[in-house]
Amino acid sequence: MTEEPHPFHAVAASAAAFGLGDLELKVENDGAYVRLFQATPPLFFKHRKDPSDPIDRRDFNQFKRILLSEEDCNQGPETTLSLIKTLLVQFADYEAHR
């Protein structure tokens, strides 16, 4: 996922307008690391094509990881946000058990 902008950038830019103002974008390592996350419930979203990174364990150890496929992200940010909204409802009661 190097040449084109990461699809999570567009998703994060549209999140507040979609009613997901608590959804945040985390970018590190000059853009090589991109994740979406929300503290309550503690979930973070990783694109399946993105490599694993120690940052996930360091910053999101108590969070539930949800992988989003290319199909989940290739129909535009609104479609991805709709899926994320559904997942946030599905995992609304999630609490870290580690």
Residue pairs with C-beta under 8 A, 6 or more apart in sequence:
1 34
1 47
1 49
1 50
6 31
6 34
6 47
7 47
7 73
7 74
7 77
7 80
8 25
8 34
8 35
8 36
8 45
8 47
8 73
9 25
9 34
10 76
10 77
11 23
11 25
11 36
11 73
11 77
11 80
11 81
11 84
12 23
12 24
12 25
12 36
13 77
14 77
14 78
14 81
15 21
15 23
15 81
18 78
18 81
18 82
18 85
19 85
20 38
20 81
20 84
20 85
20 88
22 38
22 39
22 40
23 36
23 37
23 38
23 84
24 36
24 37
24 38
25 34
25 35
25 36
26 33
26 34
26 35
26 36
26 37
26 44
26 55
26 59
27 33
27 34
28 55
29 53
29 55
33 50
33 53
33 55
34 47
34 50
35 44
35 45
35 46
35 50
35 55
35 56
35 60
36 44
36 45
36 84
37 43
37 44
37 45
37 60
37 63
38 44
38 88
41 64
41 88
41 91
41 92
41 93
41 94
41 95
42 60
42 62
42 63
42 64
42 94
42 95
42 96
43 63
43 64
43 65
43 66
43 87
43 88
43 91
43 94
44 56
44 60
44 63
44 64
44 65
44 66
45 65
45 66
45 67
45 68
45 84
46 56
46 65
46 66
46 67
46 68
47 67
47 68
47 70
47 73
48 67
48 68
48 69
48 70
49 70
56 65
61 98
62 96
62 98
63 96
64 91
64 94
64 96
66 87
66 91
68 80
68 83
72 79
72 80
72 83
73 80
